[in-house]
Amino acid sequence: MNSLIALMVGTAPSTIYLGWGAFTIQLGNFLIIVTMFTLFILALVLPFPTGRKHK
């Protein structure tokens, strides 16, 4: 059904898959996972912003 819709619209489904053994993942999903992992690590490493110190 999806290929029929792609033919009607005029675009061919061009998806890049990355594979390693039995593990296969789409490139777009891999980039999202890497971005989320990077943001998580940065949230752990970067200092938490604090307000002004009160005496």
Secondary structure per residue as TSV (DSSP state, phi and psi in degrees):
chain	resnum	aa	ss	phi	psi
A	1	M	-	360.0	-43.5
A	2	N	H	-65.2	-37.2
A	3	S	H	-68.5	-32.2
A	4	L	H	-65.7	-43.0
A	5	I	H	-65.2	-40.0
A	6	A	H	-63.5	-38.1
A	7	L	H	-68.5	-36.8
A	8	M	H	-67.6	-39.5
A	9	V	H	-75.0	-29.9
A	10	G	T	102.0	12.7
A	11	T	-	-113.5	139.7
A	12	A	-	-93.0	137.1
A	13	P	-	-68.7	111.2
A	14	S	-	-117.9	100.4
A	15	T	-	-119.7	136.5
A	16	I	-	-102.4	128.1
A	17	Y	E	-113.4	141.3
A	18	L	E	-107.5	132.3
A	19	G	E	-131.2	144.3
A	20	W	E	-145.0	100.0
A	21	G	T	68.6	-124.6
A	22	A	T	-88.4	-1.7
A	23	F	E	-94.1	123.0
A	24	T	E	-132.5	135.4
A	25	I	E	-142.8	147.1
A	26	Q	E	-75.2	144.8
A	27	L	H	-59.4	-42.7
A	28	G	H	-61.3	-43.3
A	29	N	H	-65.5	-38.7
A	30	F	H	-61.9	-41.9
A	31	L	H	-65.9	-37.9
A	32	I	H	-64.5	-43.4
A	33	I	H	-64.0	-42.6
A	34	V	H	-64.2	-41.1
A	35	T	H	-63.9	-44.7
A	36	M	H	-63.8	-41.0
A	37	F	H	-64.0	-42.2
A	38	T	H	-62.7	-44.6
A	39	L	H	-64.4	-36.0
A	40	F	H	-64.3	-45.5
A	41	I	H	-63.8	-41.9
A	42	L	H	-63.4	-37.5
A	43	A	H	-65.4	-30.4
A	44	L	H	-77.7	-33.4
A	45	V	H	-88.5	-41.3
A	46	L	S	-70.7	145.5
A	47	P	-	-70.6	147.4
A	48	F	-	-77.2	130.9
A	49	P	-	-69.1	135.7
A	50	T	-	-118.2	159.0
A	51	G	-	-78.0	-171.6
A	52	R	-	-68.8	145.5
A	53	K	-	-75.4	130.5
A	54	H	-	-99.6	139.6
A	55	K	-	-87.6	360.0
